[in-house]
Amino acid sequence: MSETTKLNLDPNLAGALCYAFGCISGIIFFILETENKRIRFHALQSILLFAGLSILCVISIILTIVTDFFAFELANSLIWLLQCVLWIVLIIKTYQGQTIKIPGLGDFAQQQVGWPEKES
């Protein structure tokens, strides 16, 4: 079954590109792709995930500066590592046609774009 996209891209490629540049590519695809709900799901999940992790990094950096407490620096490193791993896994798995829903964020994104849950 061939999915249609407004951007005339392969849906797996477009979904993977939603994660390629974090929030930025997510926002671009969320705005430009108005037809394919699966791509809009990946775009919104990318926006929520990478914006949330970026905010956590900023908070951790601020707390490290203010308190000079090593645990916040360690937390920042772990958040950065998590962000890198998720970025790679989401790009690869989405390009392969699989859908990974981040707990909480994925359900919210799915509900917002009206994309029914499908087993991949």
N, C-alpha and C positions, 0 to 999 in steps of 0.2 A: 504494500500500500504506500503510495507516494503522498507525502504531506505537502501542502502548499505553504509558501512563505511570501510575504509581500516583498522581501528583499531578494528574491530569486536565488537563494542560497540553499545548499543541502541542509536540512533541518539539524542533522547531527553536528555539522560544522558551525552553524549559527549558534546552536546551544553551547558548544564548547567556547566559541568566541565571546559569549556573554561573561565568561569567567576570566578571559585572557588578560584584561587590564583592570580586574577588580570592579570597583564601583563604577568607574568611568565607562567601561564597555557595557556593564549591566544597564546603566542609565541610557546609553545610546540605543541599545537593542530594545529596551522597554518602550522608548519613545517611537522608534522607527518601525518596529514590527507590531502591527495592529491585528494581524489575522491569525497567526499561529500561537495558540495558547501554551503549547509546550515550550516554545522559545521564550514567551513572556514569563513563564514560570521560572525558567533558568535565569533570566535577566533579573527578576525581582529577588530571587534567592541570592544571587550574586551581590546585589545592592545591599540587602539586609546583612548578609554574612560579613562581607568585607568592610562595610561601614561600621558594624558592631565591633569587629576585631580591631579596626583602626582606632576607634574611640577608646577601647580598653588599653591599647598601646599608649595613647596620649595620656590617659589618666595615670598609667603606671610610670611614665616618664616624669610627669609632674610630681607624683608622690615620691619618686626617687630623689628628685631635686630638693623638694621641700623637707623631707625627713632624713635624707641621706641614709636610708635603710636598704641594705643589700637585697632583701627579699623582693622588693618591688622591681629591682633591676633583673633579678632572676625571673620574675613573673613576666616581664616584658620580653625576655629572650624566649620563654616558653610560648608566649602568644605569637611571636614572630615565627617560630618554628611550626606551630600549629597552622598558621596562615599559609606558609609555604607548602606544607604537606597537603592541606585541603585544596589549595590552588592547583597543584599538579594532579591530584586524584580526580578532582571534579572536571578538569579539562579532558583528561584521558578517557574517563568513564562516559562522559557525555558525548564525546566524539565517537565512541564505540556504540552509542545508542542506548546506553543504560541511564537510568535516572536515579540519582542519589538525593534523597530528601534529608536535609539537615534537621534533626529533631527540633520541633517547635517552629523554626523558621520555614522549613519546607511545607509544613501543613498550612501555615499562615499564607505563604506565597501561593500555594495551590488554591486556597479558598479565594484569595483576592483576584486571581486571573480567571477563575471558573474552569479550571482544567481538571477533568475527572481523573481519579487515580487509575493508572494502568500499570499492569505488571510488565516489566521489560525483560 
